Amino acid sequence: MNTFVIGDVHGCFHTLQNLIKKLPKDSDLIFVGDLCDRGKYSKEVIDFVMSNNYRCIKGNHETYMVDFLEDVLFNNKEDINWLKKGWGGKATVKSYKKEDLSYIKQHLSWIETLPAYFYIDKTYLISHGYALPYFKRRDSKDVEVKHALMCNRINDKKHKESWEDVSDYKVINIFGHCKFDEVLVGKNYYGIDTGCSYNNKLTAIQLGTMKIVQEETSKLDLPK
């Protein structure tokens, strides 16, 4: 099985291309979300994933982008946390500055179609946040569950009373969102956000073998 799940890219287009060169040419790629923000090339990363029809989860940073990009670019709204709180929105805005509204709307419309998770071969749960404690409720319309699939962190103590007991689950959760220096490996989970946009590295993990392939962040991708 040449299926690889790739961690949070965060606009690091050159790093992504260098990582893909290390993978088999016939690889099927799945992205855990957060394609955008922080790195310089959010537009290029999204265009690449979208045009190649790769599977992708909707991350929290895609949600910020959908909520705010048009307003920032075309309505001059700047008093928003996406720009102010270090979430990386300024780099995304800059990458789209020269594009017209129709092009931007294509990207935003594509993002709106992205799912909250993939459940593959009744074995792998691919999500943006740590979703294992919500596995049995993954299709619930409950706002808390929807938010958790996207934003839950493995070390989050705030809502643990609502977590399911996952000790006997046969499913393996591969997720991003939570930044680690190295891949976090547990009994039935892998956290694969290894801080690409923080000048660390981008990670891919192969389904089946669980082989890890990594690429150090390219200096070309980071704002000065």
N, C-alpha and C positions, 0 to 999 in steps of 0.2 A: 504494500500500500504506500504510494508516494503522495500521501496527504500530509501537509505540514500546516500547523497552526502558528500564526505569527503574532507576536505581542504588540503592544502599543507603539505605533510608528511616530506619532506626533510631528508630522511634517518633515521627517528626516528622509527625504527622497533618495539621496545618494547612498545612504546607509542601507536602505531597503534594497536598492538595485545590487549593491555589493553582496548582501546576504543571499539574494535570489541566485546569484552566480554560483554560490556554494551548494545549491540544491540540485537534484536531478532535473533535467530539462523538461520532463513530462510531469513535474510536480503539480498537484492540485493544491491551491493555497486557500486558507481560511484565515480571516483577520478578526481579532477579538474586539476591534473598535478603537476609538481615539486615533483615527488617522490624522487628525488635524491639531492645530495649536502648538505653540512653543517653537517648533522648528520652522525653517524659512520656507518650506515648500508644501504647505498643506494642499494647495490647489493641485499641484502635480501628483501628489500621492493619491488624492481622491480620484483624479482623472485616470490614473493608472489602474487602480482597483476597479473602478466603474467600467472602463473601456474593455478590460479583460474579463469582465463578468465573474470576478472572484467573489466568493461568499464572504460576507462581512457582517459583524454584529454592530448594532448602534450603541456607541459609547456615550458617556455623559458629555464629552466635548463636542461630539456631533450635535447633541441636543442644544448646547449653547450656541453653536454656529447657526443652526436653523432658527433659533429664537431671535438672534441679534444681528446677523451679518447684513441683511438688507437694510435694516434701520441705520446701522453705522455707516454703510457705504453711500446710501442714497437719501437718508433723512438726517444725517449729521448728528445722530444721537451718540453721545460718548460717555454719559454718566451711568455706566453699567458695569457690573462686577466682572464681566468677561474681559473687559479692557483694564480695569483698575486693580484687580486682586491677584495679578500674576498668574492667571489661568492660561495665558498664552494667546489670547484673542488678537492682540495687536499684530502678531506675526501672520496670522491667518488673513486678517484684513489687508495687510500689505501685499500678500501673495495674490489677492484678487483685484487689486486697485485698478488695473488696466482692462479688466473684463467688463463686458456689458451685462445688463440685467438678465437677458435671456440665457446667457451662458451660466451665470450664477444660479439661476432658477433650475437649470438642469441638474446641477449638483445637489441643490437643496431638495429637489423632488426625489432624487435617487436616495438620499439619506433617509427621507421619510418612509421609504419602503423597507428599510433594514429591520431585521427581526431582533428580538430580545435574546434569543439563544438558538443554537442548533443542537439537536439530539441525534447522534450518529451511531448507527449499528447497535442501538440499545446499550451502548457502552460509554460513549463520550458525550458529556454535556459541555458545550462550548459557550461561554458567556463573557460579558465584560466584567461585572463584579463577581465576587465569590458567591456562587449561586447554589452550592450543594445544600445548604440548610433550608432551601425553598424548593427543592427538586420536585416534591410531590404536589406542590402548589404552583408550579411554573406557568401554568396556563390560566391561573386565577386573574380576574379583572380587578382584584384588590389593589389599591394604589400603593400600599406598602410593599407588596410582592413585586409589582412592576418596577418600583424604585430600587428594591433590593437586587434584582437581577442585573441592574445597571451599576449600582453604586455601593453595594455591600462590600465591606472589607473584612478579611479573615480575622483581624484583631479588633473588630468593632464590638464593644461591650454594651453599647446603648440598647440594642434590640435583641439581645441573645435569648430573652425569654420567649421569643416567637420562633426561634430556630428549631428545626426538626432534628431528631437524633439521627446522625448520618453514619454511625459506626458500622452498620451492616449493609450499607448501600453498595451495590455492585457497579454503580456508575462512577466514572472518573471525570471530575470537573477540571477543565482547563480554562483559566481566566486571566484577565489583565487587571487594569485599574489600580491595583496595589503595587507600589514600586518596591522592588527588592534589588540588592546588588547582584545576587545570583538567583537562579530559578528556585522557587520555594517548592520543595517536593514533600508531599504528605502521603498518607496511606491511600487516599483516593482523590487527590487533587494535585494540580501543578499551577503555581502562580508564575506567569511568564512575562510580566512587565519588568524588564531589567533596566529601566531608566534611560532609554535611548536618547531622549531629549535633554537629559541631565549629563550628557557626555560620558555615558557608560557603554551600553551595548544593546543591540536589538537581537531578540531571540526567536527562533523557530523550533517547534517540537514536532516530531513525526508520530502520527497515530500508528499504533501497533507496536513498534519498537520502542517508542518514547525516547528516541535519539534526539539530543539537543544540538542545534547548530546555531552559532552566534557570530555577530559581526560588530566590531567596535564602531562607535559613532564617528561618522565622518565630520571633520571640522567644517566642511562645506555647508553642512546643514544647520549649523548653530548661529544664531544672531550674534553679532559682535557686541 
